[in-house]
Amino acid sequence: MLLNRRYIPILVTFGLFIIMFAAGSFRYTGFFSLQVLLNLLIDNSFLLIVAVGMSFVILSGGIDLSVGSVIALTTMISASLIQQQGWPPAVVITLVLIIGSLFGYAMGAIIHYFKIQPFIVTLAGMFLARGLCYMISINTITIDNPFYTAVAQTKIPLPGGSFVSISVIIAIVVVIAAIYVAHYTRFGRNVYAVGGSEQSSLLMGLPVAKTKIMVYTLSGFCSALAGVVFTFYMLSGYGLHAVGLELDTIAAVVIGGTLLSGGVGYIAGTFFGVLIQGVIQTIISFEGTLSSWWTKIVIGLLLCVFILLQKVLSARRSTIKA
């Protein structure tokens, strides 16, 4: 029964996605199509990538508020080096991925060795990354590099006349790799163990320090990669890009069934959590008369429902143990 309860949040998430997509299909002409479904991935590929990194952080019992700012910093560094300095795209992309990873590594090291709450450290990281954006430029830097424009405009055809973007392929590869890492590697098992009980993990001889630092390093890498994809999507760098995205990311992970207390959750749940946000945005777009702020309202309500669900399941689990 305990194992079954662990599946309840992800099953609820999957069921909610099916219900919302079906409701949109019945209400709006043209909603029920493969391309509309694929558009959910096209428009949210960067969110999916950064949510994967956030999933590992929350599974370990932590939080990362810097992800949106790291995305913005990635776009600014990319735009500045490519447009103003003429650097090759391959070098720039490699550089920003390294910078993002090092940024996450530094936060993870501070969190573990100085015993500071992740909320405080990553909040400082959020302000630092956002401030560095304005050290580069206070204005938008438009990218017209042939490689970036080609990637942005490339449509990969699928059967039935539908298509996806290169960003979707990148996001799907990240999700598949993350599922493998989380469930079939020693690092993944360590993440779940640390999130379940850090003290017990220490007593078991697990590499807690390495695991926690690597989790934030992975989150920094995913944020930078999401920044690269976001740069393809926007073809610009700007200090205000991805403002508030860290909250959307946390919401997607929680709606996907990952416990905020750590130790329980699935990458597949995060995938559907992101798709649910996409469905909400699409329904509001099809409706035409609703403000885009309804997206935030509905996501906020869903977040409250899933947190209450987590609380109920945790309370039942504690009662069973007692």
C-alpha positions in Angstrom: 0.0 0.0 0.0 2.9 2.4 0.8 4.3 1.8 -2.7 0.9 2.5 -4.2 0.5 5.8 -2.4 3.8 6.9 -3.9 2.2 6.6 -7.4 -1.0 8.5 -6.5 0.4 12.1 -7.2 1.8 11.1 -10.6 -1.4 9.3 -11.5 -3.4 12.3 -10.5 -1.1 14.5 -12.6 -1.5 12.3 -15.7 -5.3 12.0 -15.2 -5.6 15.8 -14.9 -3.6 16.3 -18.1 -5.9 13.9 -20.0 -9.0 15.5 -18.6 -7.9 19.1 -19.4 -6.8 18.2 -22.9 -10.1 16.3 -23.5 -12.1 19.3 -22.1 -10.2 21.6 -24.5 -10.9 19.2 -27.4 -14.6 19.1 -26.7 -14.9 22.9 -26.3 -12.7 24.3 -29.1 -12.6 23.3 -32.8 -9.1 22.3 -33.9 -7.9 21.8 -30.3 -7.8 18.0 -30.6 -4.8 17.5 -33.0 -1.3 16.2 -32.8 0.1 19.6 -33.7 -1.6 21.3 -30.7 -0.1 18.6 -28.5 3.3 19.0 -30.0 3.0 22.8 -29.6 2.9 22.3 -25.9 6.4 20.9 -26.1 7.6 23.5 -28.6 6.5 26.4 -26.4 7.7 24.9 -23.2 10.8 23.0 -24.1 13.0 25.4 -22.1 10.7 25.0 -19.1 10.9 21.2 -19.4 14.7 21.2 -19.3 15.0 23.5 -16.3 12.2 21.6 -14.5 14.3 18.4 -14.9 17.2 20.0 -13.0 14.8 21.3 -10.4 13.3 17.9 -9.9 16.7 16.5 -8.8 17.1 19.4 -6.4 13.7 19.0 -4.8 14.1 15.2 -4.7 17.3 15.8 -2.6 15.3 18.0 -0.2 16.6 21.3 -1.5 15.3 24.2 -3.7 16.9 26.4 -6.4 15.6 29.9 -6.9 18.3 30.9 -9.3 17.2 29.0 -12.4 15.3 31.9 -14.1 18.2 34.3 -13.6 20.8 31.8 -14.9 18.6 31.5 -18.0 18.7 35.2 -18.5 22.4 35.4 -17.9 22.9 32.6 -20.4 21.0 34.6 -23.1 23.0 37.8 -22.3 26.4 36.1 -22.4 25.4 34.3 -25.6 24.0 37.4 -27.3 27.0 39.5 -26.2 29.7 37.1 -27.4 28.0 36.2 -30.7 26.7 39.6 -31.8 29.3 41.9 -30.3 32.4 39.8 -30.1 31.9 37.4 -33.1 32.5 34.2 -31.2 31.6 30.9 -32.9 28.2 29.5 -31.6 29.8 26.1 -30.6 32.3 27.9 -28.3 29.7 30.1 -26.8 27.3 27.3 -26.1 30.0 25.2 -24.5 31.1 28.2 -22.4 27.7 29.0 -21.1 27.0 25.4 -20.1 30.3 25.3 -18.2 29.4 28.7 -16.5 26.0 27.4 -15.5 27.5 24.2 -14.1 30.1 26.1 -12.1 27.4 28.5 -10.8 25.4 25.5 -9.5 28.5 23.8 -8.1 29.4 26.9 -6.1 25.9 27.2 -4.6 25.9 23.5 -3.8 29.3 23.7 -2.0 28.2 26.7 0.0 24.9 25.0 1.0 26.6 21.9 2.2 29.9 23.0 3.7 28.6 26.2 5.4 25.3 24.6 6.4 23.2 27.5 4.9 19.6 26.9 3.9 19.3 26.4 0.1 16.6 29.0 -0.1 19.0 31.7 1.1 21.9 30.6 -1.0 20.0 30.2 -4.2 18.1 33.5 -3.6 21.5 35.2 -3.4 22.4 33.3 -6.6 19.3 34.6 -8.3 20.2 38.3 -7.5 23.8 37.7 -8.5 23.0 36.2 -11.9 20.3 38.8 -12.6 22.7 41.6 -11.6 25.4 40.2 -13.9 23.0 40.5 -16.8 22.9 44.2 -16.4 26.6 44.4 -16.1 26.7 43.1 -19.7 23.9 45.4 -21.0 20.7 47.0 -19.8 19.2 46.7 -23.3 18.0 43.8 -25.4 20.7 42.3 -27.7 19.2 40.8 -30.8 20.8 37.8 -32.3 20.9 37.4 -36.1 23.7 34.8 -36.3 22.9 32.3 -39.2 23.3 29.3 -36.9 20.9 30.6 -34.3 18.3 31.7 -36.8 18.6 28.4 -38.7 18.0 26.4 -35.4 15.1 28.7 -34.5 13.4 28.3 -37.9 14.1 24.6 -38.5 11.0 22.4 -38.4 11.5 18.6 -38.1 8.6 17.0 -40.0 6.6 14.2 -38.5 3.9 11.9 -40.0 0.6 13.5 -40.6 2.0 16.9 -41.6 2.9 17.9 -38.0 6.3 19.0 -36.9 8.6 19.8 -33.9 11.5 22.1 -33.3 15.1 21.2 -32.5 14.5 22.5 -29.0 11.9 19.8 -28.5 14.4 17.1 -29.5 16.9 18.5 -27.0 14.2 18.6 -24.2 13.1 15.0 -24.9 16.7 13.7 -24.8 17.2 15.5 -21.5 14.0 13.9 -20.0 15.0 10.4 -21.2 18.5 10.9 -19.8 17.1 12.2 -16.5 14.8 9.2 -16.1 17.7 6.9 -16.6 19.9 8.8 -14.2 17.2 9.0 -11.5 16.1 5.4 -11.5 19.0 3.3 -12.9 22.2 4.9 -11.5 23.9 5.0 -8.1 23.7 8.8 -8.2 19.9 8.7 -8.7 19.5 6.3 -5.7 21.7 8.6 -3.6 19.5 11.6 -4.5 16.4 9.8 -3.3 18.2 8.6 -0.1 19.5 12.1 0.8 16.1 13.6 0.2 14.4 10.9 2.3 16.8 11.4 5.3 20.2 13.1 5.1 21.1 11.8 8.5 20.3 8.2 7.6 22.3 8.6 4.4 25.3 9.7 6.4 25.0 6.7 8.7 24.7 4.4 5.7 28.0 5.8 4.4 26.5 7.4 1.3 28.4 10.4 -0.3 26.0 13.1 0.9 28.4 16.0 0.2 29.1 14.9 -3.3 25.4 14.1 -4.0 24.2 17.5 -2.8 26.8 19.4 -4.7 26.2 17.4 -7.9 22.5 18.0 -7.7 23.0 21.8 -7.8 25.6 21.4 -10.5 23.1 19.5 -12.6 20.5 22.1 -11.9 22.9 24.8 -13.1 23.7 22.8 -16.2 20.0 22.3 -17.0 19.4 26.0 -16.4 22.2 27.0 -18.8 21.0 24.5 -21.4 17.4 25.9 -21.0 19.0 29.3 -21.5 20.5 28.1 -24.8 17.1 26.8 -25.9 15.5 30.0 -24.7 18.0 31.9 -26.8 17.0 29.9 -29.9 13.3 30.6 -29.0 13.7 34.4 -28.5 16.8 35.1 -30.7 17.9 37.7 -28.2 19.5 38.3 -24.8 17.8 40.4 -22.2 18.2 40.9 -18.4 14.5 40.5 -17.9 14.1 37.2 -19.7 12.6 34.4 -17.7 11.5 36.6 -14.8 9.5 34.4 -12.4 10.3 31.3 -14.3 11.8 29.7 -11.1 8.2 29.7 -9.6 6.7 28.2 -12.8 9.5 25.5 -12.6 8.8 24.7 -8.9 5.0 24.6 -9.7 5.6 22.1 -12.6 7.7 19.8 -10.4 5.2 19.9 -7.5 2.2 19.4 -9.8 4.2 16.6 -11.3 3.9 14.8 -7.9 7.4 15.4 -6.4 7.2 16.0 -2.6 8.7 19.4 -1.5 10.1 17.6 1.5 12.2 15.4 -0.8 12.7 11.7 -1.4 9.6 11.0 -3.4 8.8 11.9 -7.0 9.3 11.0 -10.7 10.8 12.8 -13.7 7.9 11.6 -15.8 5.6 13.4 -13.4 7.5 16.6 -14.0 7.1 16.1 -17.7 3.3 16.0 -17.3 3.4 18.9 -14.9 5.0 21.1 -17.6 2.4 19.8 -20.1 -0.4 20.8 -17.8 0.9 24.4 -17.7 1.1 24.3 -21.4 -2.5 23.0 -21.7 -3.7 25.8 -19.4 -2.0 28.4 -21.6 -3.4 26.9 -24.8 -7.0 26.8 -23.5 -6.8 30.4 -22.5 -5.4 31.2 -25.9 -8.2 29.4 -27.6 -10.8 31.1 -25.4 -9.5 34.5 -26.6 -11.5 36.5 -24.0 -9.5 35.6 -20.9 -6.4 37.5 -19.6 -3.1 35.6 -19.7 -3.1 36.1 -15.9 -5.6 33.3 -15.6 -2.7 31.0 -16.3 -1.1 32.0 -13.0 -4.4 31.8 -11.2 -5.2 28.2 -12.3 -1.6 27.1 -11.7 -1.8 28.6 -8.2 -5.0 26.7 -7.4 -3.5 23.5 -8.8 -0.4 24.0 -6.7 -2.5 24.4 -3.5 -4.4 21.2 -4.4 -1.3 19.2 -4.9 0.4 20.5 -1.8 -2.7 19.5 0.2 -2.6 16.1 -1.5 1.1 15.7 -0.5 0.2 16.6 3.1 -2.6 14.0 3.3 -0.4 11.3 1.8 2.5 12.2 4.2 0.2 12.1 7.2 -1.2 8.7 6.2 2.3 7.4 5.7 3.3 8.6 9.1 0.2 7.0 10.7 1.1 3.6 9.0 4.6 3.8 10.3 3.4 4.6 13.8 
